[in-house]
Amino acid sequence: MSTVSASNAHDAPSFADKANGSGKSQISYNREMFSDPGMRPYLEEYFNAKMEPMRERIAEMEAAEARGEASKTVKTADGRTATELGASFYKAAMMDFDDWLTLHSDPDSPLNRIFRGTGMAEMHLDYLEENGPDSSSDVAVVFASRSQGIVGHVGDEGGVASHAGAEILRWIADQANELRLTGQERIDYVKEQGLKALKAVYGDIEVVDYRNGERPTKRDFMARWYPSVDVDRDYAMQLREAREQLAQAQSMEQNRLRNRDELVEFVVQMMSDVPSKV
């Protein structure tokens, strides 16, 4: 295995300094690891090792293209034929080392959002499982027109949903935000201002006000305002999609954990080949 020098480390004890000696086996994966200049040579060696197979494949594709050979085709899982993308596509998709460091060290990068994404997927599935078709719809006010049907509604927290082009409700909700209205005061404001604005557009607007304790269930709400919707089938589809999203997020998380462990093992081995500075 090749060795590298960490001569560009900080004068003050760095992440790399702390990891030297007996601490090498205690090295942990965190953002400090990717932001410390002393770790840069080790990480760059790992990055190049991971990128080399792709670079070799791109070189093969470029040589084949220069010979006028057609791109490879493969069969997809559903039996269709797909053509491999060209070398220029893969070259454009490859990130450089500094971008790779940023990807790992930036807490808001797509990579570091994977864990948060898993948590959100779990919360979304939990919510769906606990709030089926017979739970409360949390709808406080409905705006309806004889000619258009439902044109919008207001939720328990004062949020709005617009239908049939009633986007003015969102503007009124923004006004409520600026006025810092909350609770029933916010609902009443959106209801009153929404009624005035929608009457000017539709003319025949009526308001159905569901008082506290009288909120319709999701099933009853859909039956009255969206009678063509099969609420049970729609709910089953939402559950299926939420479970698929969670499974995908968990798979991505597990892949990241495997990559993390591989990287740490690689770096620890390389550091063991460098004489301790401590």
N, C-alpha and C positions, 0 to 999 in steps of 0.2 A: 504493500500500500504506500502511496506517496505521502510525503510529509510536507507541512507548510510552516511558515514562520508567522508568529503573531507580533512582529516587531512594531506594528502600527497601533498597538494597544495604548490606552490612556496611561499617563504617568500615575494617576490615582488608581487604586484598585478597581478593576473593571469586572464585568460579568465573567470574562475569560480568566482573569487573575483568580477570582474567587473559586472558579471551577477547577483550577490546576491542582496537582498533588492529590491528596486523599479525597478532595472534593469532586474529582472527575466523575466518580460513580454516582454523585449526588446531583449532577446537572439536571435542570428541569426546563421544560419547554414553556417559555413565556415571551412576552413582547420585548423584555429587556435583552433577551438573547439575540434578537434580530436588530436591535438599535445600537448595540455595543460595537464600536469599530474593531475591538480586539477579537470579536467573533467572526468578522467578515471573511478572512481567508478560509476558515473552516467551512463556513456556510457556502462560500463560492465554489469550493471543491465539491461539496454535495450537490449544489445546483447544476454544475457542469456534468457530473456523473448522471444525474437524472435526465438532462437534456440531450445527452450524447446520442441515445437511440433515435430520437426524433430528428436530430441533425443528420444522422446517417441516412435515415429514410428520405428526408428531403433531398439529399444529394443523389440518392438512387432515382428519385422521381425526376429530378432535373436532368439527369443523364438520359433517362428513358424519353423524356420530352424532346431532348436535343436529337435523339435518334428517330424522332417522329412516331414513337410507339403510343398506342392509345392507352388512356388511363385504365387501371384495373376496375373490374366490376365484381360486385359481391351480391349474394342473395340475402335479403333481409328476413327477419323472423316471419313476416306475413307472406313470404314467397315472392316479393317484388325484387326487381333488379335495381341496384344502386351503383352509381359510378363514383370512384374515389375522387375527392377534390384535388385540384392541382397543387404543385409545390408552392406556388406563390401564395395560395390561401394559407397553407400551414406556416410559411415563413412570417406572414403578417400576424398570425395568431400567437406566435411564440413571444413571450415577454422576455425582457432582459433581466439581468440579475438585480438591478436596483428596484425595478418594478416588483420583482418577486419578494424582496425584503420589505417593501412597503405593504404588499399584500398581507404579509404575516404580522407586521408591527402595528399597522393601523387598526384600531379597535372597530372602526366603521367599515372596513373592507368587506367584500362579499364573503371571503373565507371566514372571517371572524364573526359574521352574522349567522353562520350555519348553526351554532349552538343555540342562539336566540331563536332562530327559525324553528328548531326542533321544539323548543319550549312553547312557542306560539301555536305550532301545529297540535301539540298535546292539549293546550288550553282550548283551542277551537273544537277539537273532538269532544273533550269533556263537556263543553257548553252544549253541543248538539245532543249528546247522550242524556244530559240532564234537562233539556228543554225541547221536548218533542211536540208534535202537533196539538196536543191538549194542554200545553203550558200557555201562559199569558203571552199575548202578542205584544204587550207593552205599547199599544197604540192609544194615544190620548185624544186625538182629534183627526177627523177625516174631512177633506174637502171633496165634494162630489158635484157633478153636473149631469142633468138629465140627458144631455146630448153626448157627453164624453165619458160618463161613468166617473170612477175615482180619478181625481187629478192630483192628489197629494195627501200626505198625512204627517202628523206630528207625533213623535214618540214621547215616552215618559220623561226623558231627559231634555226634551225640547228640540231634539234633532229632527230634521225634516227629510222626507222622501218625496220627490216630485214625479208626476206621471203626466202623460199627455201634453208635454211641453210646458208644464207649470214651473219653469225655472225661477220665476220671481220669488218663490218660496225660499230658495237658497239665499237670495239677496236679502230677504227679510231676516233670515236666520243670522246672516252676517251683521245686520244692524243690531240684533239682540246681543250678539257677541260684543259689539262695541259699547253697548249700554251695560254690559256685564250682568245681564239678567239670567237668573237661574230658577229652577223649580217651577212652581205653578205660575209665578209671575212671567216667566219666559214663555210658557205654553200659552198663557192668555194673550201676551203681546203678539206672538206669531199667529194665533187664531184671529185676532181682531184685524191686524194689518193684512194678513193673508186673505181674509174675506173681502176686504175693500179692494185689494189689488186684483183678485181673481174675478170679482164681479165685473170689473171694467173690461176684462178679457172675454169671459164666458157668459156673463149675464145671469145665467140660471144656477148660480152656485148655492149649495146648501152646506151647512156644517153639522156634522154628527159629532157630538162631544161625549166622550166616554169618561164619566167621572171616576174618581178614585174608588177602587173596589168593584168597578163595573167594566174593567178592561175585557175585551173579548179574547177568547183563546185564539191561537193561530188558526185552528180549524174553522172556528166560527167567522173569523175575520176573512179568511180566504173564501169561505162558502158565500159570504155576502158580496164581497167586492171582486173576487176572481173566481166565479163559479165554474169556469172551464178548467181550472187547475186541479189535478189530482194531488191533494196535499200529502197523502201517505207515500205515493210514488216519488214525489219531489223530495220528501224527507229522507227516504231510503237512498236516493241518489246523492243527497248531501252527505249522508253518513259514509257512503262508499267512497266518495271523493276525499273526504276528510281523512279516512283511514289510509287511503293510497298516498295522500300528501304526507302523513305522519311516517309511513313506512319509507318513503323516499327520503325524507329529512333524516330519519334514523340511519339509513344506509349511508348517506353523505357524511353523517357524523362519525360513523364507524370507520369509514374510509379515511377521514381526516385523522382519527386517532391512530390508525395503523401507520399513516404517513408520518405523524408526529413521532411515534416510537422508533420508526426506522431512521428518521433524521437524528434523533438524540443518540441512538446507538452508533451511527456513522460518525458523528462529531466526537463522541466520547472516545471512540477508537482512534481517531486521528489525533486527538489531544494526548492520548497515552503514548503516541509516537514522538511527541515533542518533549524534551527535558523540562521538568518542572521549574517554574520561575520562583517558587516559594521555598 
